[in-house]
Amino acid sequence: MQSQCLSLCSSPRLFAAVAPPKAVFSSLQQRPSHFSCPSSVNFNPLRLSLNHQNLTLKNRSKRSSMVVSNSLSSIISPRNLPWISAVSTAILMLVKGTPIHKSFLVPLFALQAPASVIAWMQGEYGAWAASLALLARLFFSLPGELELPFLTLVLVIVAPRQAMNLRGTQAGAIISLTIAAFLAFQHFTNTGGLQKSFEQVSIVATLAIICITVVPGLLLI
């Protein structure tokens, strides 16, 4: 009976109650490490906030890149390319600071201008504008900057139908690209290289040269 009582009394709770505090403290220190709470030790709110900031920055960069790509695709759409070429050609006709032969811009404008502009020039308003400009040219001396627009208007009016039918075709794009490449070679060679062509005097002409060269290349793709 005494041995049974001793065996019953030797339970862990009774032993912990009877054991001295030093023994209890040593038993707690000898517990395995898997009973500890790693989440309370490894949790770092600063790291969580940094990860959240990185995710937001990545999302913003993706959105900005998508917006930029969409805007670029809308700008270089086939509907806007003839307008870009026509505006760049008109700028080269009027601007100074480029040593190119500007007479080549007249057929380039006739081949690359939008269809609505060509229809206006070949219509009644274009005929009246050409007649008035011709009368002014007969009795007065036109400035040199207005000579090329007048010749362009006359060329579009009197050009044969077979020549104007090259507009919008692959052959017309090849002719336009050849003229633009020749003008770009003249511009960058005579201005002293690529770096000097972006100076304040000739930067507008350089950007216009780049536009009239890129547009026919995009139309051929």
C-alpha positions in Angstrom: 0.0 0.0 0.0 2.8 2.4 0.8 4.4 1.7 -2.6 1.1 2.4 -4.4 0.7 5.7 -2.5 4.2 6.7 -3.4 3.6 5.9 -7.1 0.3 7.9 -7.1 1.9 10.8 -5.4 4.8 10.9 -7.8 2.7 12.8 -10.5 4.2 15.8 -12.3 1.9 18.3 -10.6 2.6 17.1 -7.1 6.3 16.9 -7.9 6.3 20.5 -9.2 4.5 21.6 -6.1 6.8 19.8 -3.8 10.0 20.6 -5.7 12.0 23.6 -4.8 11.9 26.7 -6.9 15.5 26.2 -8.2 14.5 22.8 -9.7 11.4 24.3 -11.3 13.4 27.1 -12.9 16.0 24.6 -14.2 13.3 22.4 -15.6 11.8 25.4 -17.4 15.2 26.3 -18.9 15.6 22.8 -20.2 12.4 22.8 -22.2 12.8 22.2 -25.9 13.1 25.2 -28.2 10.0 24.3 -30.3 7.7 25.5 -27.5 8.8 29.1 -28.0 6.8 31.5 -30.1 8.8 32.4 -33.2 6.2 34.8 -34.6 6.6 37.2 -31.7 10.4 37.2 -32.2 10.7 37.4 -36.0 7.9 39.8 -36.7 9.2 43.1 -38.0 6.7 45.8 -38.9 9.3 47.9 -40.6 10.1 45.1 -43.0 6.3 44.8 -43.7 6.0 48.5 -44.5 9.0 48.4 -46.8 7.6 45.5 -48.7 4.3 47.3 -49.0 6.0 50.4 -50.3 8.0 48.4 -52.9 4.8 46.8 -54.1 3.1 50.2 -54.5 6.1 51.6 -56.3 6.1 48.7 -58.7 2.4 49.1 -59.4 2.8 52.8 -60.0 5.8 52.2 -62.4 3.7 49.6 -64.3 0.8 52.0 -64.6 3.0 54.9 -65.8 4.7 52.6 -68.4 1.3 51.5 -69.6 0.1 55.1 -69.9 3.3 56.2 -71.7 3.0 53.2 -74.2 -0.7 54.0 -74.8 0.0 57.7 -75.5 2.9 56.8 -77.8 0.8 54.3 -79.7 -2.0 56.9 -80.1 0.5 59.5 -81.3 2.2 57.3 -83.9 -1.1 55.9 -85.2 -1.4 55.7 -89.0 -4.0 58.5 -88.9 -1.6 60.9 -87.2 1.6 60.1 -89.2 0.7 62.2 -92.3 0.0 65.2 -90.1 3.3 64.8 -88.3 5.1 64.7 -91.7 3.2 67.6 -93.1 3.8 69.8 -90.0 7.5 68.9 -90.0 7.8 69.7 -93.7 6.1 73.0 -93.3 8.4 73.9 -90.4 11.5 73.0 -92.5 10.2 75.3 -95.3 9.9 78.3 -92.9 12.6 77.7 -90.3 16.2 78.7 -90.6 19.3 77.0 -89.3 19.4 74.1 -91.7 21.7 73.8 -94.8 19.4 71.4 -96.8 18.1 72.0 -100.3 14.6 73.0 -99.4 13.3 72.4 -102.9 13.1 68.7 -102.1 10.5 69.5 -99.5 7.9 70.3 -102.1 7.4 66.8 -103.6 7.8 65.4 -100.1 4.9 67.4 -98.8 2.8 66.4 -101.9 3.4 62.7 -101.1 3.1 62.7 -97.4 0.4 65.4 -96.6 -3.0 64.2 -95.3 -5.7 63.5 -97.8 -7.9 66.3 -96.4 -5.2 68.9 -96.9 -4.6 67.7 -100.5 -8.3 67.8 -101.2 -8.5 71.4 -99.9 -5.6 72.4 -102.0 -7.1 70.8 -105.1 -10.5 72.3 -104.5 -11.9 75.7 -105.1 -10.3 77.3 -102.1 -6.9 76.1 -103.2 -7.4 77.5 -106.7 -8.3 80.9 -105.3 -5.3 80.8 -102.9 -3.0 79.9 -105.8 -4.5 82.6 -108.1 -4.1 85.3 -105.4 -0.6 84.2 -104.6 0.3 84.2 -108.3 -1.0 87.8 -108.7 0.9 88.9 -105.7 4.0 87.2 -107.1 3.6 89.1 -110.4 3.4 92.5 -109.0 5.3 92.2 -105.7 8.3 90.2 -104.5 7.3 87.5 -102.1 9.6 86.7 -99.1 11.8 83.7 -99.5 10.0 81.8 -96.8 6.7 82.0 -98.7 8.1 80.9 -102.0 8.1 77.2 -101.2 4.6 77.0 -99.8 3.4 78.8 -103.0 5.2 76.3 -105.2 3.9 73.4 -103.2 0.3 74.7 -103.7 0.9 75.0 -107.4 2.5 71.6 -107.7 -0.4 69.9 -105.9 -3.0 71.6 -108.2 -1.2 70.9 -111.5 0.3 67.5 -110.7 -1.1 64.6 -112.9 -3.3 62.0 -111.4 -0.8 59.2 -111.9 1.7 61.1 -109.7 -0.8 61.8 -107.0 -1.9 58.2 -106.9 1.4 57.3 -105.4 0.2 58.7 -102.2 -0.4 56.0 -99.6 1.3 53.3 -101.5 4.6 51.5 -100.9 6.3 53.2 -103.9 5.3 56.6 -102.5 6.7 55.7 -99.1 9.9 54.5 -100.6 10.3 57.8 -102.6 9.5 59.8 -99.5 12.0 57.9 -97.4 14.7 58.4 -100.1 14.1 62.2 -100.1 14.0 62.3 -96.3 17.2 60.3 -95.9 19.0 62.5 -98.4 17.9 65.7 -96.5 18.9 64.1 -93.2 22.4 63.3 -94.6 22.8 66.9 -95.8 21.6 68.3 -92.5 23.8 66.3 -90.2 26.8 66.5 -92.4 26.7 70.3 -92.9 25.8 71.1 -89.3 29.0 69.4 -88.0 27.6 66.1 -86.6 24.9 64.8 -84.4 25.9 66.7 -81.3 26.1 70.2 -83.0 22.8 69.6 -84.8 21.0 69.7 -81.4 22.3 73.2 -80.5 19.8 76.0 -79.9 20.1 77.4 -83.5 19.2 74.2 -85.3 17.4 72.0 -82.8 14.0 72.7 -84.3 15.2 71.8 -87.8 16.9 68.7 -86.4 13.7 67.4 -84.8 11.7 68.1 -88.0 14.3 66.2 -90.0 14.0 63.2 -87.7 10.2 63.3 -88.0 10.1 63.4 -91.8 12.6 60.5 -91.9 10.9 58.3 -89.3 7.3 58.7 -90.7 8.0 57.0 -94.1 9.9 54.2 -92.3 6.9 53.6 -90.0 4.6 53.5 -93.0 6.7 50.8 -94.7 6.5 48.5 -91.7 
